[in-house]
Amino acid sequence: MEIVVRLDVMLARRKMKSRELAGHVGITEQNISLLKSGRVRGIRFETLARICEVLECQPGDLLEAVPKP
């Protein structure tokens, strides 16, 4: 299985820019970009919880497990 990050989808649904989310969450816009692209090895639960709070969603709305090709 592979974990796919759907942060870009949720940002679009909420009509929010990465810069705005970064400001609310307290992390850099570059880190948001890395999350969106899936180029991170992990995320702190505290950060994930804050993103979910700001975007009014659940972790499952942002992360999806898909079979590897």
PyMOL commands that set and color helices and strands:
alter all, ss='L'
color gray80, all
select helices_A, chain A and resi 7-13+18-25+29-37+45-55+59-62
alter helices_A, ss='H'
color red, helices_A
select strands_A, chain A and resi 2-5+63-66
alter strands_A, ss='S'
color yellow, strands_A
deselect
rebuild
show_as cartoon
